[in-house]
Amino acid sequence: MSAATLFSVENAFAQQKKQMVRFAKIQVDPSQIEQYNAALKEQMTTAVRVEPGVLTYYAVADKNDPSRITILEIYADTSAYKAHIETPHFKKYKVTVQNMVKSLELVDVDLISKAVKPN
Amino acid sequence: MSAATLFSVENAFAQQKKQMVRFAKIQVDPSQIEQYNAALKEQMTTAVRVEPGVLTYYAVADKNDPSRITILEIYADTSAYKAHIETPHFKKYKVTVQNMVKSLELVDVDLISKAVKPN
């Protein structure tokens, strides 16, 4: 392994160690699921498109209860997250969903490993 | 939008509707976390590399309790999952971790939306 390759591997590892990874567990008003999901999708896709430090969102709903939503969120670091919550698209999302969300639990996690098929 | 593009978009949507998406919530023996994580990583990376229908794994651990692990799993469809659990690498994983896993809860979910930054 060349010195340059070694540096690159270590650098990638350091990048990943700094990442902020989290679950947001959201109970949505069952009568407003479609509106909530539309607002969430707009927020997610905009953030990943325009913010360099917003890396990944997966939003899923329990099959047995689609009003129970979990979002896996990955930011480059905590600074990227702090910048994210000040953006117009995030603030618009928060205002839009304020009467749709019954509860919100945030759980900080560490990424152990990921494996994703190339597209 | 051309007819070919329209078909491609509809086809992608149909593919996604068939996907099997799930959380596996695992309580690991706190004295065997490193061994468990190594076995999990080997299983995940092998499955995504060699099985056409194993699409995505993200494994995370609670920051407050690294023995509490959650895996987001995405398979192309239920047939891909059924084939997966018959593979040698999956069976090897199950045998390796049988005395490391204290409990396992499987939660079926539907993907609402995802947004992932291109590498």
gemmi code that builds the backbone of each chain (N, CA, C; Angstrom):
import gemmi

chains = {
    "A": [
        ("MET", (0.851, -1.194, 0.000), (0.000, 0.000, 0.000), (0.889, 1.247, 0.000)),
        ("SER", (0.649, 2.168, -0.912), (1.477, 3.374, -0.988), (1.111, 4.332, 0.139)),
        ("ALA", (2.008, 5.278, 0.391), (1.736, 6.269, 1.441), (0.473, 7.059, 1.110)),
        ("ALA", (0.296, 7.374, -0.183), (-0.875, 8.153, -0.576), (-2.161, 7.369, -0.312)),
        ("THR", (-2.147, 6.067, -0.627), (-3.330, 5.239, -0.405), (-3.624, 5.144, 1.090)),
        ("LEU", (-2.557, 4.942, 1.857), (-2.720, 4.827, 3.304), (-3.344, 6.098, 3.853)),
        ("PHE", (-2.865, 7.238, 3.401), (-3.407, 8.507, 3.869), (-4.887, 8.591, 3.526)),
        ("SER", (-5.211, 8.193, 2.311), (-6.596, 8.277, 1.852), (-7.510, 7.395, 2.687)),
        ("VAL", (-7.059, 6.186, 3.018), (-7.862, 5.278, 3.830), (-8.061, 5.866, 5.222)),
        ("GLU", (-6.963, 6.374, 5.809), (-7.075, 6.940, 7.151), (-7.971, 8.165, 7.150)),
        ("ASN", (-7.875, 8.947, 6.086), (-8.684, 10.144, 5.990), (-10.168, 9.793, 5.902)),
        ("ALA", (-10.498, 8.764, 5.103), (-11.883, 8.317, 4.978), (-12.391, 7.827, 6.332)),
        ("PHE", (-11.534, 7.147, 7.075), (-11.927, 6.638, 8.387), (-12.186, 7.793, 9.346)),
        ("ALA", (-11.305, 8.784, 9.308), (-11.479, 9.950, 10.184), (-12.775, 10.679, 9.841)),
        ("GLN", (-13.060, 10.814, 8.544), (-14.304, 11.459, 8.104), (-15.507, 10.740, 8.701)),
        ("GLN", (-15.471, 9.403, 8.614), (-16.631, 8.628, 9.056), (-16.801, 8.729, 10.578)),
        ("LYS", (-15.659, 8.772, 11.296), (-15.736, 8.854, 12.762), (-16.403, 10.152, 13.209)),
        ("LYS", (-16.265, 11.204, 12.404), (-16.831, 12.498, 12.776), (-18.320, 12.607, 12.472)),
        ("GLN", (-18.823, 11.667, 11.658), (-20.213, 11.776, 11.211), (-21.185, 11.772, 12.388)),
        ("MET", (-22.271, 12.511, 12.198), (-23.361, 12.506, 13.181), (-24.471, 11.634, 12.601)),
        ("VAL", (-24.792, 10.559, 13.322), (-25.787, 9.587, 12.841), (-26.890, 9.493, 13.887)),
        ("ARG", (-28.122, 9.452, 13.444), (-29.231, 9.564, 14.387), (-30.491, 8.914, 13.840)),
        ("PHE", (-31.305, 8.404, 14.749), (-32.679, 8.057, 14.416), (-33.601, 9.150, 14.943)),
        ("ALA", (-34.523, 9.608, 14.107), (-35.648, 10.418, 14.564), (-36.872, 9.511, 14.518)),
        ("LYS", (-37.524, 9.333, 15.662), (-38.725, 8.484, 15.750), (-39.917, 9.392, 15.956)),
        ("ILE", (-40.820, 9.361, 14.988), (-41.883, 10.364, 14.923), (-43.244, 9.695, 14.913)),
        ("GLN", (-44.105, 10.148, 15.816), (-45.509, 9.714, 15.787), (-46.302, 10.812, 15.096)),
        ("VAL", (-46.905, 10.449, 13.949), (-47.636, 11.431, 13.152), (-49.136, 11.272, 13.430)),
        ("ASP", (-49.861, 12.370, 13.385), (-51.324, 12.318, 13.453), (-51.821, 11.394, 12.329)),
        ("PRO", (-52.512, 10.302, 12.677), (-52.922, 9.327, 11.651), (-53.790, 9.920, 10.537)),
        ("SER", (-54.451, 11.040, 10.800), (-55.287, 11.642, 9.754), (-54.488, 12.516, 8.796)),
        ("GLN", (-53.179, 12.683, 9.069), (-52.385, 13.598, 8.229), (-51.108, 12.947, 7.691)),
        ("ILE", (-51.138, 11.624, 7.536), (-49.917, 10.908, 7.138), (-49.431, 11.339, 5.751)),
        ("GLU", (-50.365, 11.439, 4.796), (-49.930, 11.779, 3.428), (-49.309, 13.163, 3.366)),
        ("GLN", (-49.932, 14.118, 4.054), (-49.384, 15.473, 4.059), (-48.016, 15.499, 4.748)),
        ("TYR", (-47.909, 14.753, 5.843), (-46.619, 14.713, 6.555), (-45.539, 14.122, 5.658)),
        ("ASN", (-45.843, 12.980, 5.033), (-44.828, 12.312, 4.205), (-44.377, 13.196, 3.050)),
        ("ALA", (-45.308, 13.966, 2.481), (-44.943, 14.865, 1.376), (-43.999, 15.959, 1.867)),
        ("ALA", (-44.293, 16.526, 3.038), (-43.430, 17.584, 3.592), (-42.051, 17.022, 3.938)),
        ("LEU", (-42.039, 15.815, 4.489), (-40.771, 15.172, 4.856), (-39.919, 14.925, 3.617)),
        ("LYS", (-40.552, 14.377, 2.582), (-39.812, 14.068, 1.350), (-39.210, 15.339, 0.750)),
        ("GLU", (-39.962, 16.424, 0.752), (-39.452, 17.681, 0.201), (-38.243, 18.159, 1.010)),
        ("GLN", (-38.351, 18.091, 2.326), (-37.241, 18.511, 3.211), (-36.002, 17.668, 2.935)),
        ("MET", (-36.173, 16.346, 2.920), (-35.047, 15.421, 2.747), (-34.326, 15.643, 1.426)),
        ("THR", (-35.102, 15.661, 0.347), (-34.477, 15.730, -0.973), (-33.804, 17.087, -1.182)),
        ("THR", (-34.426, 18.159, -0.666), (-33.811, 19.480, -0.788), (-32.503, 19.539, -0.003)),
        ("ALA", (-32.528, 19.046, 1.231), (-31.333, 19.125, 2.088), (-30.165, 18.365, 1.469)),
        ("VAL", (-30.423, 17.134, 0.990), (-29.329, 16.344, 0.412), (-28.819, 16.994, -0.880)),
        ("ARG", (-29.725, 17.653, -1.604), (-29.311, 18.267, -2.869), (-28.480, 19.527, -2.655)),
        ("VAL", (-28.888, 20.368, -1.700), (-28.248, 21.686, -1.616), (-27.232, 21.835, -0.483)),
        ("GLU", (-27.268, 20.947, 0.514), (-26.344, 21.104, 1.648), (-25.202, 20.093, 1.546)),
        ("PRO", (-23.952, 20.566, 1.468), (-22.823, 19.635, 1.322), (-22.725, 18.636, 2.474)),
        ("GLY", (-23.141, 19.015, 3.691), (-22.936, 18.169, 4.857), (-24.118, 17.286, 5.232)),
        ("VAL", (-25.190, 17.350, 4.437), (-26.333, 16.447, 4.684), (-26.176, 15.277, 3.725)),
        ("LEU", (-25.846, 14.100, 4.283), (-25.380, 12.984, 3.455), (-26.456, 11.967, 3.120)),
        ("THR", (-27.287, 11.595, 4.080), (-28.177, 10.441, 3.886), (-29.425, 10.554, 4.744)),
        ("TYR", (-30.575, 10.283, 4.122), (-31.816, 10.060, 4.872), (-32.516, 8.820, 4.327)),
        ("TYR", (-32.959, 7.968, 5.224), (-33.915, 6.908, 4.892), (-35.099, 7.096, 5.829)),
        ("ALA", (-36.289, 7.294, 5.267), (-37.493, 7.429, 6.085), (-38.384, 6.224, 5.845)),
        ("VAL", (-38.764, 5.555, 6.930), (-39.607, 4.361, 6.822), (-40.777, 4.478, 7.787)),
        ("ALA", (-41.847, 3.736, 7.468), (-43.041, 3.689, 8.323), (-43.305, 2.250, 8.721)),
        ("ASP", (-43.705, 2.032, 9.977), (-44.071, 0.677, 10.400), (-45.172, 0.143, 9.498)),
        ("LYS", (-45.005, -1.101, 9.048), (-46.039, -1.711, 8.202), (-47.361, -1.806, 8.955)),
        ("ASN", (-47.288, -2.105, 10.255), (-48.508, -2.283, 11.055), (-49.145, -0.967, 11.477)),
        ("ASP", (-48.404, 0.118, 11.359), (-48.921, 1.424, 11.784), (-48.153, 2.515, 11.051)),
        ("PRO", (-48.653, 2.926, 9.878), (-47.909, 3.892, 9.042), (-47.790, 5.281, 9.652)),
        ("SER", (-48.420, 5.510, 10.823), (-48.234, 6.802, 11.495), (-46.976, 6.794, 12.366)),
        ("ARG", (-46.322, 5.623, 12.486), (-45.058, 5.536, 13.248), (-43.897, 5.543, 12.267)),
        ("ILE", (-43.177, 6.631, 12.251), (-42.142, 6.858, 11.243), (-40.768, 6.917, 11.907)),
        ("THR", (-39.787, 6.324, 11.240), (-38.406, 6.385, 11.711), (-37.536, 6.904, 10.570)),
        ("ILE", (-36.673, 7.856, 10.889), (-35.762, 8.407, 9.885), (-34.329, 8.148, 10.343)),
        ("LEU", (-33.555, 7.510, 9.474), (-32.107, 7.392, 9.702), (-31.446, 8.590, 9.035)),
        ("GLU", (-30.704, 9.361, 9.827), (-30.117, 10.612, 9.339), (-28.602, 10.555, 9.475)),
        ("ILE", (-27.876, 10.926, 8.438), (-26.413, 10.992, 8.527), (-25.939, 12.357, 8.033)),
        ("TYR", (-25.227, 13.056, 8.934), (-24.630, 14.355, 8.611), (-23.110, 14.212, 8.661)),
        ("ALA", (-22.400, 15.041, 7.901), (-20.934, 14.956, 7.838), (-20.307, 15.158, 9.218)),
        ("ASP", (-20.904, 16.043, 10.016), (-20.434, 16.304, 11.377), (-21.494, 17.153, 12.073)),
        ("THR", (-21.249, 17.484, 13.341), (-22.279, 18.230, 14.080), (-22.442, 19.652, 13.531)),
        ("SER", (-21.368, 20.227, 12.969), (-21.498, 21.565, 12.373), (-22.468, 21.546, 11.195)),
        ("ALA", (-22.396, 20.480, 10.403), (-23.301, 20.355, 9.261), (-24.748, 20.277, 9.736)),
        ("TYR", (-24.961, 19.573, 10.851), (-26.321, 19.486, 11.403), (-26.791, 20.846, 11.901)),
        ("LYS", (-25.905, 21.549, 12.606), (-26.289, 22.870, 13.136), (-26.624, 23.831, 12.001)),
        ("ALA", (-25.873, 23.746, 10.900), (-26.173, 24.594, 9.733), (-27.514, 24.181, 9.117)),
        ("HIS", (-27.742, 22.870, 9.079), (-28.974, 22.335, 8.466), (-30.232, 22.906, 9.113)),
        ("ILE", (-30.265, 22.939, 10.462), (-31.508, 23.353, 11.119), (-31.754, 24.857, 11.022)),
        ("GLU", (-30.797, 25.580, 10.438), (-31.008, 27.011, 10.189), (-31.412, 27.301, 8.742)),
        ("THR", (-31.533, 26.282, 7.909), (-31.842, 26.515, 6.489), (-33.328, 26.821, 6.292)),
        ("PRO", (-33.660, 27.571, 5.236), (-35.072, 27.871, 4.951), (-35.900, 26.608, 4.732)),
        ("HIS", (-35.327, 25.575, 4.051), (-36.150, 24.382, 3.788), (-36.446, 23.606, 5.063)),
        ("PHE", (-35.495, 23.593, 6.011), (-35.776, 22.889, 7.274), (-36.808, 23.677, 8.093)),
        ("LYS", (-36.646, 24.996, 8.127), (-37.600, 25.811, 8.898), (-39.011, 25.715, 8.304)),
        ("LYS", (-39.093, 25.662, 6.965), (-40.392, 25.505, 6.315), (-41.019, 24.166, 6.715)),
        ("TYR", (-40.207, 23.104, 6.715), (-40.692, 21.771, 7.124), (-41.235, 21.822, 8.541)),
        ("LYS", (-40.475, 22.418, 9.477), (-40.896, 22.434, 10.878), (-42.234, 23.164, 11.054)),
        ("VAL", (-42.405, 24.274, 10.326), (-43.675, 25.010, 10.422), (-44.807, 24.185, 9.811)),
        ("THR", (-44.528, 23.568, 8.647), (-45.563, 22.797, 7.947), (-46.078, 21.646, 8.799)),
        ("VAL", (-45.172, 20.962, 9.508), (-45.570, 19.728, 10.206), (-45.891, 19.949, 11.686)),
        ("GLN", (-45.864, 21.198, 12.153), (-45.975, 21.396, 13.611), (-47.284, 20.844, 14.178)),
        ("ASN", (-48.359, 20.835, 13.389), (-49.616, 20.279, 13.890), (-49.867, 18.855, 13.382)),
        ("MET", (-48.875, 18.260, 12.755), (-48.994, 16.878, 12.269), (-48.226, 15.909, 13.167)),
        ("VAL", (-47.201, 16.417, 13.844), (-46.318, 15.566, 14.657), (-46.830, 15.532, 16.101)),
        ("LYS", (-47.125, 14.306, 16.593), (-47.619, 14.153, 17.973), (-46.451, 14.002, 18.945)),
        ("SER", (-45.379, 13.328, 18.504), (-44.207, 13.202, 19.365), (-42.975, 12.951, 18.516)),
        ("LEU", (-41.832, 13.303, 19.074), (-40.550, 13.178, 18.372), (-39.510, 12.720, 19.376)),
        ("GLU", (-38.846, 11.613, 19.064), (-37.753, 11.119, 19.904), (-36.496, 11.050, 19.046)),
        ("LEU", (-35.394, 11.606, 19.558), (-34.127, 11.601, 18.821), (-33.152, 10.660, 19.526)),
        ("VAL", (-32.580, 9.721, 18.787), (-31.671, 8.728, 19.366), (-30.335, 8.799, 18.634)),
        ("ASP", (-29.300, 9.233, 19.341), (-27.966, 9.298, 18.732), (-27.358, 7.909, 18.654)),
        ("VAL", (-26.789, 7.603, 17.503), (-26.196, 6.285, 17.275), (-24.834, 6.450, 16.604)),
        ("ASP", (-24.079, 5.355, 16.593), (-22.817, 5.301, 15.840), (-22.972, 4.281, 14.716)),
        ("LEU", (-22.462, 4.624, 13.553), (-22.486, 3.681, 12.437), (-21.450, 2.579, 12.693)),
        ("ILE", (-21.904, 1.325, 12.722), (-20.985, 0.193, 12.872), (-20.439, -0.171, 11.497)),
        ("SER", (-21.346, -0.351, 10.550), (-20.917, -0.633, 9.184), (-22.098, -0.450, 8.252)),
        ("LYS", (-21.783, -0.210, 6.992), (-22.841, -0.138, 5.986), (-22.371, -0.887, 4.749)),
        ("ALA", (-23.354, -1.408, 4.014), (-23.075, -2.086, 2.758), (-24.216, -1.735, 1.822)),
        ("VAL", (-23.905, -1.055, 0.736), (-24.936, -0.564, -0.175), (-24.557, -0.958, -1.597)),
        ("LYS", (-25.487, -1.605, -2.278), (-25.258, -2.005, -3.668), (-25.085, -0.768, -4.533)),
        ("PRO", (-24.047, -0.726, -5.398), (-23.936, 0.407, -6.328), (-25.140, 0.412, -7.267)),
        ("ASN", (-25.590, 1.607, -7.632), (-26.752, 1.706, -8.537), (-26.417, 1.221, -9.940)),
    ],
    "B": [
        ("MET", (-41.671, 14.183, -21.564), (-41.077, 12.898, -21.157), (-41.371, 11.845, -22.232)),
        ("SER", (-40.358, 11.158, -22.672), (-40.556, 10.150, -23.714), (-41.236, 8.922, -23.134)),
        ("ALA", (-41.779, 8.082, -24.021), (-42.415, 6.845, -23.570), (-41.400, 5.949, -22.855)),
        ("ALA", (-40.173, 5.932, -23.373), (-39.142, 5.085, -22.761), (-38.823, 5.567, -21.344)),
        ("THR", (-38.729, 6.898, -21.182), (-38.442, 7.443, -19.854), (-39.584, 7.135, -18.897)),
        ("LEU", (-40.813, 7.322, -19.382), (-41.988, 7.062, -18.555), (-41.988, 5.614, -18.090)),
        ("PHE", (-41.693, 4.705, -19.007), (-41.668, 3.287, -18.646), (-40.620, 3.048, -17.566)),
        ("SER", (-39.466, 3.668, -17.765), (-38.369, 3.474, -16.815), (-38.746, 3.985, -15.429)),
        ("VAL", (-39.407, 5.129, -15.364), (-39.821, 5.690, -14.074), (-40.845, 4.769, -13.414)),
        ("GLU", (-41.839, 4.314, -14.200), (-42.863, 3.429, -13.637), (-42.243, 2.118, -13.179)),
        ("ASN", (-41.289, 1.621, -13.941), (-40.639, 0.361, -13.600), (-39.858, 0.501, -12.291)),
        ("ALA", (-39.159, 1.621, -12.148), (-38.401, 1.855, -10.915), (-39.356, 1.912, -9.723)),
        ("PHE", (-40.509, 2.530, -9.918), (-41.495, 2.642, -8.842), (-42.029, 1.259, -8.465)),
        ("ALA", (-42.334, 0.437, -9.479), (-42.819, -0.925, -9.216), (-41.764, -1.744, -8.476)),
        ("GLN", (-40.503, -1.595, -8.885), (-39.416, -2.294, -8.204), (-39.390, -1.919, -6.730)),
        ("GLN", (-39.509, -0.596, -6.473), (-39.391, -0.134, -5.093), (-40.563, -0.621, -4.244)),
        ("LYS", (-41.762, -0.704, -4.837), (-42.942, -1.159, -4.094), (-42.790, -2.605, -3.638)),
        ("LYS", (-42.039, -3.403, -4.407), (-41.870, -4.814, -4.075), (-40.807, -5.040, -3.008)),
        ("GLN", (-39.986, -4.009, -2.761), (-38.858, -4.199, -1.844), (-39.316, -4.624, -0.450)),
        ("MET", (-38.482, -5.433, 0.176), (-38.709, -5.824, 1.566), (-37.752, -4.997, 2.432)),
        ("VAL", (-38.327, -4.194, 3.323), (-37.530, -3.281, 4.147), (-37.827, -3.599, 5.612)),
        ("ARG", (-36.797, -3.623, 6.418), (-36.984, -4.112, 7.780), (-35.941, -3.528, 8.714)),
        ("PHE", (-36.330, -3.395, 9.988), (-35.363, -3.164, 11.053), (-35.150, -4.468, 11.803)),
        ("ALA", (-33.904, -4.823, 12.037), (-33.572, -5.866, 13.003), (-33.001, -5.153, 14.222)),
        ("LYS", (-33.637, -5.371, 15.384), (-33.185, -4.735, 16.635), (-32.588, -5.823, 17.507)),
        ("ILE", (-31.297, -5.684, 17.788), (-30.534, -6.770, 18.385), (-29.889, -6.315, 19.690)),
        ("GLN", (-30.118, -7.098, 20.742), (-29.404, -6.881, 22.007), (-28.252, -7.870, 22.052)),
        ("VAL", (-27.036, -7.323, 22.068), (-25.843, -8.161, 22.045), (-25.291, -8.280, 23.471)),
        ("ASP", (-24.721, -9.415, 23.778), (-23.985, -9.600, 25.036), (-22.915, -8.509, 25.133)),
        ("PRO", (-22.982, -7.637, 26.153), (-22.040, -6.504, 26.226), (-20.574, -6.920, 26.251)),
        ("SER", (-20.289, -8.150, 26.640), (-18.886, -8.593, 26.684), (-18.384, -9.078, 25.327)),
        ("GLN", (-19.292, -9.118, 24.312), (-18.890, -9.680, 23.020), (-19.222, -8.739, 21.850)),
        ("ILE", (-19.252, -7.439, 22.135), (-19.669, -6.484, 21.100), (-18.711, -6.486, 19.910)),
        ("GLU", (-17.409, -6.475, 20.181), (-16.454, -6.404, 19.059), (-16.541, -7.625, 18.165)),
        ("GLN", (-16.630, -8.795, 18.787), (-16.761, -10.031, 17.999), (-18.069, -10.023, 17.189)),
        ("TYR", (-19.149, -9.567, 17.829), (-20.430, -9.522, 17.114), (-20.342, -8.568, 15.921)),
        ("ASN", (-19.820, -7.376, 16.152), (-19.759, -6.384, 15.072), (-18.913, -6.880, 13.900)),
        ("ALA", (-17.838, -7.619, 14.208), (-16.991, -8.157, 13.134), (-17.758, -9.196, 12.309)),
        ("ALA", (-18.480, -10.076, 12.986), (-19.265, -11.099, 12.270), (-20.369, -10.454, 11.438)),
        ("LEU", (-20.999, -9.426, 12.005), (-22.072, -8.729, 11.288), (-21.530, -8.059, 10.034)),
        ("LYS", (-20.407, -7.372, 10.179), (-19.821, -6.661, 9.042), (-19.466, -7.642, 7.924)),
        ("GLU", (-18.901, -8.787, 8.278), (-18.554, -9.790, 7.261), (-19.806, -10.288, 6.546)),
        ("GLN", (-20.862, -10.564, 7.302), (-22.125, -11.023, 6.706), (-22.681, -9.972, 5.749)),
        ("MET", (-22.752, -8.725, 6.215), (-23.348, -7.653, 5.418), (-22.594, -7.433, 4.113)),
        ("THR", (-21.277, -7.302, 4.219), (-20.508, -6.952, 3.028), (-20.511, -8.109, 2.024)),
        ("THR", (-20.458, -9.354, 2.533), (-20.509, -10.501, 1.620), (-21.858, -10.559, 0.908)),
        ("ALA", (-22.934, -10.404, 1.662), (-24.275, -10.522, 1.065), (-24.495, -9.472, -0.019)),
        ("VAL", (-24.117, -8.221, 0.276), (-24.333, -7.162, -0.725), (-23.433, -7.384, -1.945)),
        ("ARG", (-22.251, -7.956, -1.719), (-21.334, -8.167, -2.848), (-21.787, -9.320, -3.742)),
        ("VAL", (-22.263, -10.419, -3.147), (-22.499, -11.614, -3.971), (-23.972, -11.895, -4.289)),
        ("GLU", (-24.896, -11.305, -3.555), (-26.319, -11.610, -3.803), (-26.979, -10.452, -4.554)),
        ("PRO", (-27.521, -10.722, -5.733), (-28.132, -9.636, -6.522), (-29.295, -8.945, -5.792)),
        ("GLY", (-30.026, -9.675, -4.937), (-31.232, -9.126, -4.311), (-31.019, -8.538, -2.932)),
        ("VAL", (-29.775, -8.538, -2.443), (-29.486, -7.887, -1.149), (-28.947, -6.499, -1.458)),
        ("LEU", (-29.754, -5.465, -1.153), (-29.463, -4.131, -1.667), (-28.734, -3.224, -0.682)),
        ("THR", (-29.150, -3.238, 0.569), (-28.672, -2.206, 1.489), (-28.698, -2.694, 2.929)),
        ("TYR", (-27.611, -2.429, 3.658), (-27.599, -2.583, 5.113), (-26.936, -1.360, 5.740)),
        ("TYR", (-27.547, -0.828, 6.768), (-26.910, 0.134, 7.659), (-27.038, -0.426, 9.067)),
        ("ALA", (-25.912, -0.666, 9.723), (-25.929, -1.163, 11.100), (-25.427, -0.058, 12.017)),
        ("VAL", (-26.212, 0.244, 13.051), (-25.837, 1.305, 13.997), (-26.005, 0.795, 15.418)),
        ("ALA", (-25.270, 1.432, 16.322), (-25.350, 1.103, 17.750), (-25.736, 2.352, 18.529)),
        ("ASP", (-26.586, 2.184, 19.545), (-26.954, 3.315, 20.388), (-25.690, 3.915, 21.008)),
        ("LYS", (-25.578, 5.242, 20.946), (-24.406, 5.895, 21.537), (-24.338, 5.621, 23.044)),
        ("ASN", (-25.483, 5.579, 23.685), (-25.515, 5.379, 25.144), (-25.340, 3.932, 25.554)),
        ("ASP", (-25.512, 3.003, 24.611), (-25.402, 1.581, 24.933), (-25.054, 0.816, 23.661)),
        ("PRO", (-23.736, 0.652, 23.389), (-23.309, 0.041, 22.117), (-23.697, -1.432, 21.970)),
        ("SER", (-24.304, -2.018, 23.016), (-24.794, -3.398, 22.868), (-26.189, -3.430, 22.249)),
        ("ARG", (-26.788, -2.258, 22.059), (-28.113, -2.176, 21.404), (-27.908, -1.769, 19.955)),
        ("ILE", (-28.132, -2.726, 19.070), (-27.814, -2.542, 17.658), (-29.094, -2.563, 16.828)),
        ("THR", (-29.136, -1.695, 15.830), (-30.263, -1.676, 14.894), (-29.707, -1.765, 13.480)),
        ("ILE", (-30.300, -2.650, 12.682), (-29.875, -2.791, 11.290), (-31.060, -2.452, 10.383)),
        ("LEU", (-30.849, -1.517, 9.461), (-31.826, -1.259, 8.406), (-31.458, -2.158, 7.232)),
        ("GLU", (-32.401, -2.997, 6.800), (-32.140, -3.998, 5.764), (-33.082, -3.762, 4.582)),
        ("ILE", (-32.544, -3.755, 3.370), (-33.406, -3.630, 2.184), (-33.067, -4.749, 1.206)),
        ("TYR", (-34.080, -5.550, 0.885), (-33.966, -6.632, -0.106), (-34.849, -6.285, -1.308)),
        ("ALA", (-34.469, -6.800, -2.477), (-35.218, -6.495, -3.705), (-36.668, -6.946, -3.591)),
        ("ASP", (-36.903, -8.079, -2.921), (-38.257, -8.599, -2.712), (-38.163, -9.736, -1.694)),
        ("THR", (-39.286, -10.337, -1.355), (-39.251, -11.381, -0.320), (-38.515, -12.630, -0.802)),
        ("SER", (-38.547, -12.902, -2.116), (-37.791, -14.049, -2.636), (-36.294, -13.863, -2.406)),
        ("ALA", (-35.813, -12.654, -2.602), (-34.390, -12.376, -2.379), (-34.028, -12.618, -0.921)),
        ("TYR", (-34.933, -12.250, -0.027), (-34.675, -12.481, 1.403), (-34.659, -13.976, 1.715)),
        ("LYS", (-35.627, -14.702, 1.146), (-35.670, -16.155, 1.396), (-34.406, -16.836, 0.873)),
        ("ALA", (-33.916, -16.400, -0.270), (-32.662, -16.959, -0.799), (-31.488, -16.593, 0.114)),
        ("HIS", (-31.507, -15.362, 0.625), (-30.418, -14.862, 1.475), (-30.206, -15.743, 2.701)),
        ("ILE", (-31.304, -16.112, 3.367), (-31.133, -16.851, 4.635), (-30.715, -18.301, 4.416)),
        ("GLU", (-30.638, -18.724, 3.154), (-30.115, -20.066, 2.842), (-28.650, -20.043, 2.395)),
        ("THR", (-28.048, -18.861, 2.337), (-26.663, -18.782, 1.837), (-25.665, -19.241, 2.900)),
        ("PRO", (-24.494, -19.729, 2.461), (-23.457, -20.129, 3.428), (-23.007, -18.983, 4.332)),
        ("HIS", (-22.875, -17.767, 3.784), (-22.384, -16.668, 4.631), (-23.407, -16.285, 5.704)),
        ("PHE", (-24.702, -16.351, 5.360), (-25.699, -16.043, 6.394), (-25.728, -17.128, 7.474)),
        ("LYS", (-25.666, -18.396, 7.029), (-25.675, -19.490, 8.015), (-24.443, -19.436, 8.919)),
        ("LYS", (-23.298, -19.089, 8.322), (-22.076, -18.946, 9.128), (-22.253, -17.847, 10.188)),
        ("TYR", (-22.828, -16.717, 9.770), (-23.101, -15.617, 10.708), (-23.989, -16.085, 11.856)),
        ("LYS", (-25.081, -16.790, 11.531), (-26.022, -17.220, 12.568), (-25.348, -18.144, 13.587)),
        ("VAL", (-24.504, -19.042, 13.091), (-23.799, -19.947, 14.009), (-22.794, -19.158, 14.852)),
        ("THR", (-22.066, -18.250, 14.195), (-21.035, -17.472, 14.907), (-21.634, -16.655, 16.045)),
        ("VAL", (-22.808, -16.053, 15.809), (-23.346, -15.101, 16.799), (-24.374, -15.714, 17.752)),
        ("GLN", (-24.594, -17.024, 17.639), (-25.710, -17.593, 18.413), (-25.572, -17.390, 19.919)),
        ("ASN", (-24.341, -17.336, 20.411), (-24.152, -17.111, 21.850), (-23.784, -15.663, 22.171)),
        ("MET", (-23.887, -14.786, 21.152), (-23.609, -13.360, 21.367), (-24.905, -12.542, 21.413)),
        ("VAL", (-25.960, -13.048, 20.764), (-27.216, -12.314, 20.648), (-28.144, -12.702, 21.789)),
        ("LYS", (-28.548, -11.696, 22.597), (-29.461, -11.955, 23.722), (-30.917, -11.892, 23.268)),
        ("SER", (-31.220, -10.998, 22.321), (-32.589, -10.927, 21.807), (-32.579, -10.299, 20.425)),
        ("LEU", (-33.605, -10.638, 19.668), (-33.731, -10.162, 18.277), (-35.191, -9.823, 18.025)),
        ("GLU", (-35.438, -8.577, 17.595), (-36.792, -8.165, 17.223), (-36.760, -7.705, 15.767)),
        ("LEU", (-37.697, -8.220, 14.964), (-37.762, -7.847, 13.549), (-39.005, -6.989, 13.319)),
        ("VAL", (-38.818, -5.826, 12.701), (-39.926, -4.895, 12.481), (-40.025, -4.597, 10.984)),
        ("ASP", (-41.104, -5.040, 10.359), (-41.306, -4.760, 8.936), (-41.751, -3.327, 8.746)),
        ("VAL", (-41.139, -2.670, 7.776), (-41.459, -1.269, 7.502), (-41.601, -1.074, 5.993)),
        ("ASP", (-42.164, 0.085, 5.635), (-42.216, 0.503, 4.229), (-41.342, 1.730, 4.063)),
        ("LEU", (-40.592, 1.766, 2.970), (-39.779, 2.944, 2.679), (-40.697, 4.081, 2.215)),
        ("ILE", (-40.659, 5.197, 2.916), (-41.427, 6.371, 2.492), (-40.627, 7.135, 1.447)),
        ("SER", (-39.378, 7.427, 1.795), (-38.504, 8.099, 0.835), (-37.075, 7.999, 1.322)),
        ("LYS", (-36.164, 8.119, 0.366), (-34.760, 8.163, 0.735), (-34.080, 9.253, -0.072)),
        ("ALA", (-33.012, 9.797, 0.506), (-32.211, 10.799, -0.190), (-30.772, 10.536, 0.221)),
        ("VAL", (-29.941, 10.199, -0.736), (-28.553, 9.817, -0.456), (-27.638, 10.607, -1.376)),
        ("LYS", (-26.665, 11.261, -0.783), (-25.683, 12.031, -1.560), (-24.869, 11.083, -2.436)),
        ("PRO", (-24.702, 11.389, -3.732), (-23.828, 10.559, -4.573), (-22.402, 10.605, -4.032)),
        ("ASN", (-21.695, 9.480, -4.145), (-20.304, 9.450, -3.653), (-19.390, 10.297, -4.537)),
    ],
}
model = gemmi.Model(1)
for chain_id, residues in chains.items():
    chain = gemmi.Chain(chain_id)
    for i, (resn, *xyz) in enumerate(residues, 1):
        res = gemmi.Residue()
        res.name, res.seqid = resn, gemmi.SeqId(i, " ")
        for name, pos in zip(("N", "CA", "C"), xyz):
            atom = gemmi.Atom()
            atom.name, atom.element = name, gemmi.Element(name[0])
            atom.pos, atom.b_iso = gemmi.Position(*pos), 0.0
            res.add_atom(atom)
        chain.add_residue(res)
    model.add_chain(chain)
structure = gemmi.Structure()
structure.add_model(model)
structure.setup_entities()
